[in-house]
Amino acid sequence: MPTISRLVVNRVALVLLAAVIATIIWILFLQVFHISPLIGKSPSDVWSYLFTGKKADANRIEISGYLLATIRDFAVGYLVGLAVAFVAAVFFSLSVTLENVFMPTATILRSIPVIVITPLITLLFGVGIGGVTAIVTLVVFLPALANVLFGLRQAQAQHGDLVYAYGGSNFDLLWKVALPGSLPAVMASARISIPAAVTGAMIGEWLATGEGLGGFISRSAGSFGYDAMWASAVLITGFTMLAYTVVSILDALVQRRFGAL
């Protein structure tokens, strides 16, 4: 098995490679489709906006504040969504009746487009971080619930008879076998939920709070601030890739430790 340092180097190298490929596609897209320079900004335009232009210092300060707000909105909703999904999966694994009662409702809610349900969530939870948290939680909850519940059920099915044969209880099966055995599924859920959670946070900012990069992009579009829009897109993409890489490394470590359970 690769060492931790080699694992980190490999994942970072993959991210850098993905960034290079994305930049090449970006440049080719602008050239092949003859996008107007007024609207379609190149990597050099974004670099100038953030680092070498006359207002680069002010631009960095401004956009960094919005980025931090988006990271906050993402992190709170992401963690709440994963936590709620984990707790729900534990209860559903203990009671099929609970699953049959609540899972259809969760599926229906998730099937409604986020943009459609955002106004209702805003009315219920307000236009602050509570509303954005609810939106991100809704986006993260169902996929994470399905993955974690599958991991719990799989561990219970594989080792349940053995635990009962040695006099173990349902609690022993859950605490000593199912929960540790479900950790790979939990980490997989954490990894695949990151892009959706970031998107949910920005949609919430765009439609509800007007804060963060979501609100900043909306205002920039209205004032023809296309440099700011492209810079915001680059920054949030970079953050998403970074967060995904960190969680994927943790996921790989968990798989090495608990994947054989």
KOLTI-610081 format. One line per field, with one value per atom (N, C-alpha, C): residue number from 1; x, y, z. Coordinates in pm, whole numbers, plus 50000, padded with zeros to 5 digits. Example, Ala and Ser with C-alpha at 12.3 -4.5 7.8 and 13.67 -1.06 7.14 Angstrom:
num <- c(1|1|1|2|2|2) $
px <- c(51319|51230|51320|51285|51367|51290) $
py <- c(49431|49550|49670|49775|49894|50003) $
pz <- c(50780|50780|50780|50708|50714|50787) $
end
This chain:
num <- c(1|1|1|2|2|2|3|3|3|4|4|4|5|5|5|6|6|6|7|7|7|8|8|8|9|9|9|10|10|10|11|11|11|12|12|12|13|13|13|14|14|14|15|15|15|16|16|16|17|17|17|18|18|18|19|19|19|20|20|20|21|21|21|22|22|22|23|23|23|24|24|24|25|25|25|26|26|26|27|27|27|28|28|28|29|29|29|30|30|30|31|31|31|32|32|32|33|33|33|34|34|34|35|35|35|36|36|36|37|37|37|38|38|38|39|39|39|40|40|40|41|41|41|42|42|42|43|43|43|44|44|44|45|45|45|46|46|46|47|47|47|48|48|48|49|49|49|50|50|50|51|51|51|52|52|52|53|53|53|54|54|54|55|55|55|56|56|56|57|57|57|58|58|58|59|59|59|60|60|60|61|61|61|62|62|62|63|63|63|64|64|64|65|65|65|66|66|66|67|67|67|68|68|68|69|69|69|70|70|70|71|71|71|72|72|72|73|73|73|74|74|74|75|75|75|76|76|76|77|77|77|78|78|78|79|79|79|80|80|80|81|81|81|82|82|82|83|83|83|84|84|84|85|85|85|86|86|86|87|87|87|88|88|88|89|89|89|90|90|90|91|91|91|92|92|92|93|93|93|94|94|94|95|95|95|96|96|96|97|97|97|98|98|98|99|99|99|100|100|100|101|101|101|102|102|102|103|103|103|104|104|104|105|105|105|106|106|106|107|107|107|108|108|108|109|109|109|110|110|110|111|111|111|112|112|112|113|113|113|114|114|114|115|115|115|116|116|116|117|117|117|118|118|118|119|119|119|120|120|120|121|121|121|122|122|122|123|123|123|124|124|124|125|125|125|126|126|126|127|127|127|128|128|128|129|129|129|130|130|130|131|131|131|132|132|132|133|133|133|134|134|134|135|135|135|136|136|136|137|137|137|138|138|138|139|139|139|140|140|140|141|141|141|142|142|142|143|143|143|144|144|144|145|145|145|146|146|146|147|147|147|148|148|148|149|149|149|150|150|150|151|151|151|152|152|152|153|153|153|154|154|154|155|155|155|156|156|156|157|157|157|158|158|158|159|159|159|160|160|160|161|161|161|162|162|162|163|163|163|164|164|164|165|165|165|166|166|166|167|167|167|168|168|168|169|169|169|170|170|170|171|171|171|172|172|172|173|173|173|174|174|174|175|175|175|176|176|176|177|177|177|178|178|178|179|179|179|180|180|180|181|181|181|182|182|182|183|183|183|184|184|184|185|185|185|186|186|186|187|187|187|188|188|188|189|189|189|190|190|190|191|191|191|192|192|192|193|193|193|194|194|194|195|195|195|196|196|196|197|197|197|198|198|198|199|199|199|200|200|200|201|201|201|202|202|202|203|203|203|204|204|204|205|205|205|206|206|206|207|207|207|208|208|208|209|209|209|210|210|210|211|211|211|212|212|212|213|213|213|214|214|214|215|215|215|216|216|216|217|217|217|218|218|218|219|219|219|220|220|220|221|221|221|222|222|222|223|223|223|224|224|224|225|225|225|226|226|226|227|227|227|228|228|228|229|229|229|230|230|230|231|231|231|232|232|232|233|233|233|234|234|234|235|235|235|236|236|236|237|237|237|238|238|238|239|239|239|240|240|240|241|241|241|242|242|242|243|243|243|244|244|244|245|245|245|246|246|246|247|247|247|248|248|248|249|249|249|250|250|250|251|251|251|252|252|252|253|253|253|254|254|254|255|255|255|256|256|256|257|257|257|258|258|258|259|259|259|260|260|260|261|261|261) $
px <- c(50083|50000|50087|50043|50123|50124|50234|50242|50152|50130|50044|50101|50233|50295|50279|50295|50278|50133|50042|49900|49868|49920|49894|49954|50077|50142|50063|50015|49939|49810|49739|49612|49636|49740|49770|49810|49888|49928|49807|49710|49588|49509|49504|49434|49503|49635|49709|49690|49690|49667|49527|49429|49291|49281|49353|49351|49412|49521|49585|49491|49429|49337|49218|49164|49051|49089|49211|49257|49270|49323|49336|49198|49103|48967|48905|48928|48878|48927|49058|49114|49060|49057|49007|48861|48783|48640|48621|48695|48683|48724|48827|48877|48790|48752|48676|48538|48474|48339|48337|48454|48467|48383|48401|48330|48385|48297|48338|48428|48540|48628|48559|48451|48378|48314|48269|48198|48290|48358|48443|48583|48618|48749|48845|48966|49070|49140|49221|49299|49386|49441|49524|49441|49316|49228|49199|49173|49146|49270|49387|49512|49533|49504|49519|49421|49300|49198|49241|49306|49339|49479|49573|49712|49787|49766|49853|49782|49650|49578|49591|49545|49557|49479|49365|49282|49291|49399|49411|49403|49469|49468|49327|49255|49117|49028|49052|48973|48993|49119|49148|49083|49091|49030|48880|48819|48674|48631|48693|48649|48686|48793|48830|48724|48668|48562|48440|48404|48291|48320|48443|48480|48472|48520|48513|48368|48281|48140|48079|48116|48066|48120|48247|48305|48233|48202|48126|47990|47918|47785|47792|47891|47909|47939|48034|48080|47968|47892|47786|47680|47630|47528|47577|47700|47761|47771|47823|47838|47702|47609|47475|47407|47418|47357|47412|47545|47605|47565|47562|47526|47381|47290|47149|47132|47202|47193|47246|47354|47412|47317|47263|47170|47047|46993|46875|46906|47024|47061|47070|47122|47130|46991|46899|46763|46694|46714|46651|46707|46836|46894|46838|46789|46731|46582|46518|46373|46335|46294|46249|46121|46040|45917|45947|46047|46086|46132|46208|46255|46139|46043|45928|45840|45841|45757|45824|45953|46018|46096|46143|46224|46146|46019|45947|45935|45914|45904|46037|46146|46278|46305|46263|46285|46206|46082|45999|46059|46103|46164|46289|46369|46493|46466|46353|46321|46278|46241|46202|46329|46340|46460|46485|46612|46649|46601|46612|46570|46421|46342|46197|46163|46232|46196|46267|46367|46442|46353|46258|46174|46099|46050|45980|46075|46195|46294|46331|46341|46373|46264|46138|46028|46032|46070|46069|46190|46306|46430|46496|46438|46495|46597|46646|46738|46884|46910|47046|47108|47204|47276|47185|47077|46983|46919|46881|46821|46919|47042|47143|47177|47186|47214|47106|46981|46871|46879|46916|46928|47040|47156|47269|47239|47176|47138|47046|46950|46858|46932|47030|47105|47191|47251|47344|47273|47158|47098|47068|46991|46941|47052|47144|47252|47337|47367|47446|47368|47239|47156|47156|47139|47135|47267|47379|47510|47538|47513|47542|47450|47324|47231|47274|47321|47371|47491|47583|47699|47661|47566|47521|47456|47368|47298|47394|47491|47587|47669|47714|47791|47705|47581|47492|47464|47446|47417|47536|47657|47776|47816|47792|47844|47736|47610|47504|47495|47498|47487|47600|47720|47835|47819|47774|47755|47649|47539|47432|47476|47561|47608|47692|47759|47840|47764|47632|47550|47538|47577|47569|47426|47402|47269|47267|47150|47139|47229|47239|47326|47472|47513|47651|47679|47582|47599|47615|47534|47541|47671|47704|47815|47951|47963|48093|48120|48015|48033|47981|47851|47788|47848|47864|47917|48060|48153|48288|48286|48203|48198|48139|48061|47998|48086|48201|48286|48329|48364|48394|48277|48155|48037|48017|48045|48033|48132|48256|48357|48326|48274|48235|48124|48030|47923|47978|48074|48136|48207|48270|48345|48253|48154|48069|47971|47953|47859|47918|48050|48114|48069|48075|48033|47888|47799|47658|47639|47715|47702|47749|47859|47908|47804|47749|47645|47523|47482|47367|47392|47514|47547|47540|47591|47590|47450|47368|47229|47156|47180|47119|47161|47289|47337|47278|47265|47211|47064|46984|46839|46789|46869|46818|46892|47022|47092|47157|47198|47274|47416|47461|47597|47686|47814|47906|47926|47992|48019|47892|47792|47666|47602|47593|47539|47630|47761|47858|47850|47838|47826|47699|47591|47463|47474|47533|47547|47645|47751|47849|47787|47701|47634|47547|47482|47396|47472|47599|47679|47789|47776|47872|48013|48020|48151|48194|48222|48251|48386|48480|48607|48582|48498|48467|48393|48305|48231|48325|48414|48506|48604|48651|48741|48671|48545|48467|48451|48424|48408|48537|48650|48780|48807|48783|48811|48724|48595|48507|48536|48577|48618|48744|48840|48962|48935|48847|48814|48745|48654|48585|48682|48776|48876|48964|49001|49084|49009|48884|48805|48784|48755|48734|48861|48976|49103|49131|49110|49135|49047|48918|48827|48857|48900|48934|49056|49150|49265|49219|49133|49078|48999|48925|48847|48939|49049|49143|49204|49235|49291|49189|49064|48959|48938|48943|48927|49038|49158|49270|49251|49191|49176|49050|48940|48812|48748|48811|48747|48729|48810|48801|48704|48642|48550|48423) $
py <- c(49880|50000|50125|50230|50353|50418|50484|50556|50678|50737|50855|50968|50989|51097|51074|50950|50921|50940|50901|50920|51068|51150|51294|51351|51312|51361|51320|51196|51149|51228|51252|51325|51471|51531|51670|51679|51581|51580|51567|51485|51471|51601|51671|51800|51901|51907|52001|51966|51837|51795|51835|51813|51852|52002|52081|52226|52269|52204|52236|52202|52085|52044|52139|52177|52270|52406|52451|52580|52573|52461|52444|52444|52369|52365|52504|52577|52715|52801|52799|52881|52838|52708|52658|52693|52685|52719|52864|52955|53096|53119|53048|53069|53000|52876|52799|52860|52905|52959|53111|53170|53314|53397|53365|53439|53581|53677|53817|53840|53909|53939|54018|54087|54162|54067|53950|53855|53741|53682|53568|53611|53593|53636|53517|53545|53442|53429|53323|53311|53432|53493|53611|53729|53739|53846|53827|53703|53675|53702|53663|53690|53839|53915|54060|54118|54068|54118|54093|53980|53943|53986|54000|54017|54132|54160|54256|54384|54387|54506|54620|54737|54856|54842|54774|54758|54617|54548|54407|54390|54478|54464|54478|54580|54599|54484|54435|54323|54198|54171|54052|54061|54177|54195|54174|54234|54223|54079|54015|53881|53777|53803|53710|53707|53824|53830|53751|53764|53688|53539|53503|53361|53300|53373|53323|53305|53397|53383|53258|53232|53112|52985|52987|52871|52846|52953|52939|52877|52931|52879|52733|52702|52564|52471|52512|52424|52393|52495|52474|52380|52409|52325|52185|52175|52046|51957|52011|51932|51896|51991|51963|51855|51867|51769|51630|51617|51487|51431|51518|51473|51424|51501|51460|51330|51318|51196|51076|51094|50984|50939|51035|51000|50930|50983|50922|50781|50762|50629|50529|50572|50483|50441|50535|50502|50414|50444|50363|50221|50206|50072|49989|50057|49987|49961|50038|50026|50043|49935|49943|50027|50025|50104|50253|50301|50441|50474|50385|50407|50416|50325|50324|50447|50505|50623|50750|50767|50894|50899|50787|50790|50842|50802|50860|51012|51065|51211|51278|51220|51276|51270|51161|51146|51250|51275|51375|51514|51547|51679|51697|51591|51602|51610|51556|51558|51697|51785|51921|52003|52071|52152|52253|52270|52360|52502|52545|52681|52702|52597|52608|52616|52538|52529|52634|52702|52803|52913|52971|53074|53025|52900|52845|52826|52776|52759|52894|52996|53129|53181|53155|53197|53124|52997|52917|52945|52963|52973|53110|53203|53336|53350|53473|53502|53502|53458|53452|53316|53284|53159|53039|53060|52950|52902|52995|52957|52885|52936|52872|52733|52722|52592|52491|52534|52444|52399|52490|52456|52354|52380|52289|52154|52157|52032|51949|52013|51943|51879|51950|51897|51777|51786|51683|51561|51583|51484|51350|51349|51223|51135|51187|51099|51044|51128|51080|50976|50997|50902|50767|50766|50640|50565|50637|50572|50516|50597|50554|50438|50446|50338|50208|50218|50099|50040|50127|50078|50010|50068|50006|49871|49865|49741|49634|49672|49574|49514|49598|49547|49457|49495|49413|49279|49279|49154|49059|49115|49031|48971|49045|49001|48979|48999|48987|48851|48746|48611|48579|48625|48599|48669|48792|48867|48800|48760|48696|48559|48490|48358|48367|48477|48498|48573|48580|48640|48789|48849|48994|49041|49165|49225|49311|49366|49458|49580|49625|49739|49703|49581|49537|49533|49483|49476|49617|49710|49846|49914|49908|49984|49926|49794|49731|49688|49674|49624|49721|49757|49836|49975|50044|50181|50186|50104|50104|50059|49960|49910|50008|50104|50201|50323|50332|50451|50474|50369|50395|50458|50414|50474|50617|50646|50783|50874|50828|50911|50927|50821|50834|50938|50937|51037|51177|51190|51321|51371|51278|51318|51360|51278|51307|51421|51458|51566|51705|51713|51844|51932|51884|51973|52020|51928|51965|52064|52047|52139|52279|52289|52419|52485|52407|52461|52507|52427|52464|52592|52607|52729|52852|52840|52956|52988|52884|52909|52980|52936|53002|53147|53174|53312|53395|53334|53405|53440|53345|53364|53411|53392|53420|53533|53516|53610|53726|53705|53808|53822|53728|53733|53636|53632|53535|53554|53455|53463|53451|53381|53370|53507|53585|53719|53812|53794|53879|53857|53731|53702|53762|53752|53808|53959|54028|54173|54211|54132|54160|54144|54045|54026|54146|54202|54317|54444|54450|54571|54545|54437|54402|54379|54332|54303|54161|54136|53999|53950|54041|54000|53941|54006|53959|53825|53810|53684|53568|53587|53479|53451|53554|53533|53456|53491|53419|53272|53246|53107|53029|53093|53026|52995|53091|53071|52963|52963|52863|52725|52719|52592|52540|52630|52590|52541|52611|52567|52430|52410|52282|52168|52191|52089|52061|52165|52148|52069|52107|52037|51891|51868|51732|51649|51709|51637|51601|51694|51667|51553|51559|51454|51322|51326|51202|51135|51214|51158|51091|51159|51100|50974|50978|50862|50744|50768|50660|50602|50688|50639|50555|50599|50522|50388|50388|50263|50165|50215|50128|50068|50145|50099|50016|50056|49993|49922|49930|49874|49725|49657|49511|49460|49551|49506|49448) $
pz <- c(50000|50000|50000|49934|49933|50070|50100|50225|50220|50338|50344|50261|50270|50194|50044|50000|49857|49815|49902|49873|49856|49946|49937|49808|49777|49655|49532|49528|49413|49395|49505|49496|49456|49511|49475|49328|49281|49141|49049|49090|49010|49004|49117|49119|49029|49036|48951|48803|48773|48635|48589|48676|48642|48621|48702|48688|48554|48516|48387|48272|48276|48170|48162|48280|48282|48222|48251|48196|48044|47993|47848|47782|47842|47787|47790|47897|47911|47795|47770|47664|47527|47504|47375|47354|47460|47450|47404|47464|47427|47282|47238|47103|46998|47024|46925|46901|47007|46994|46978|46968|46942|47041|47170|47274|47281|47292|47299|47420|47401|47514|47625|47591|47693|47794|47746|47830|47875|47780|47811|47850|47974|48024|48025|47986|47979|48114|48130|48254|48282|48177|48198|48248|48204|48253|48402|48441|48582|48666|48614|48685|48704|48600|48609|48711|48711|48805|48949|48975|49112|49157|49061|49104|49039|48913|48846|48802|48807|48765|48864|48822|48907|49037|49031|49150|49207|49176|49216|49368|49442|49588|49643|49595|49641|49596|49475|49424|49509|49544|49626|49762|49823|49955|49948|49846|49832|49806|49709|49670|49776|49851|49958|50068|50099|50198|50154|50026|49975|49973|49939|49937|50076|50176|50314|50358|50317|50351|50288|50163|50096|50161|50197|50266|50398|50470|50595|50568|50471|50441|50397|50316|50272|50389|50474|50581|50680|50719|50817|50760|50640|50580|50550|50505|50472|50596|50705|50827|50887|50886|50938|50854|50722|50634|50655|50667|50691|50828|50929|51063|51068|51009|51007|50929|50817|50738|50815|50889|50966|51077|51150|51259|51203|51093|51032|50984|50926|50878|50993|51106|51222|51266|51276|51318|51214|51087|50982|50982|51014|51018|51133|51236|51350|51332|51245|51228|51081|51019|50880|50870|50976|50976|50963|51038|51027|50885|50828|50692|50594|50608|50516|50533|50653|50677|50624|50654|50626|50494|50445|50322|50201|50181|50066|50073|50194|50208|50172|50221|50189|50039|49977|49832|49754|49796|49728|49743|49864|49885|49800|49790|49711|49562|49519|49376|49328|49422|49386|49360|49246|49220|49331|49364|49474|49446|49322|49288|49316|49296|49316|49464|49545|49687|49772|49716|49793|49853|49777|49840|49963|49959|50075|50193|50164|50271|50332|50248|50298|50391|50356|50443|50576|50574|50696|50785|50725|50803|50798|50722|50715|50604|50588|50479|50525|50646|50696|50674|50758|50743|50769|50845|50868|50740|50654|50527|50436|50426|50343|50398|50530|50591|50556|50561|50527|50382|50292|50149|50128|50186|50169|50234|50351|50417|50329|50267|50179|50062|50007|49893|49935|50053|50099|50156|50219|50306|50239|50132|50077|50019|49935|49888|50001|50101|50215|50293|50313|50386|50315|50185|50110|50121|50110|50118|50256|50359|50495|50535|50498|50530|50462|50339|50268|50343|50388|50461|50591|50664|50789|50763|50665|50635|50587|50508|50458|50570|50663|50777|50865|50886|50968|50902|50771|50701|50702|50692|50683|50818|50926|51056|51161|51126|51225|51289|51208|51263|51359|51326|51414|51548|51545|51669|51756|51696|51772|51824|51746|51790|51916|51935|52055|52164|52150|52254|52247|52138|52125|52102|52134|52117|51991|51963|51849|51869|51995|52023|51998|52038|52012|51861|51786|51641|51582|51632|51581|51622|51751|51805|51765|51770|51749|51605|51526|51391|51285|51295|51188|51176|51289|51283|51230|51284|51224|51078|51048|50910|50812|50863|50774|50748|50816|50799|50654|50578|50437|50362|50392|50327|50372|50499|50550|50478|50463|50397|50248|50186|50046|50031|50125|50123|50141|50234|50257|50132|50061|49940|49826|49797|49680|49708|49834|49867|49852|49840|49839|49721|49596|49486|49499|49536|49550|49664|49773|49886|49850|49775|49731|49640|49548|49459|49538|49634|49717|49795|49847|49922|49832|49711|49622|49572|49551|49513|49626|49749|49864|49875|49852|49856|49744|49629|49512|49531|49578|49585|49722|49826|49960|50030|50052|50139|50066|49940|49869|49918|50001|50055|49978|50016|49958|49809|49749|49607|49523|49575|49502|49481|49588|49577|49498|49515|49445|49294|49251|49109|49052|49128|49081|49062|49157|49146|49034|49020|48915|48778|48761|48632|48599|48699|48675|48643|48682|48657|48554|48478|48372|48428|48551|48611|48580|48453|48410|48461|48482|48543|48681|48759|48893|48888|48791|48778|48749|48652|48618|48732|48798|48911|49022|49046|49148|49111|48983|48938|48956|48925|48939|49086|49173|49315|49376|49345|49406|49348|49222|49164|49232|49253|49322|49463|49535|49670|49667|49573|49564|49537|49446|49416|49537|49610|49729|49836|49863|49963|49924|49797|49749|49765|49738|49750|49895|49985|50127|50176|50143|50189|50120|49994|49925|49987|50037|50107|50237|50312|50434|50402|50292|50249|50221|50152|50121|50248|50345|50472|50548|50548|50615|50545|50413|50338|50373|50390|50427|50566|50655|50794|50814|50755|50785|50665|50548|50430|50433|50510|50516|50621|50697|50801|50740) $
end
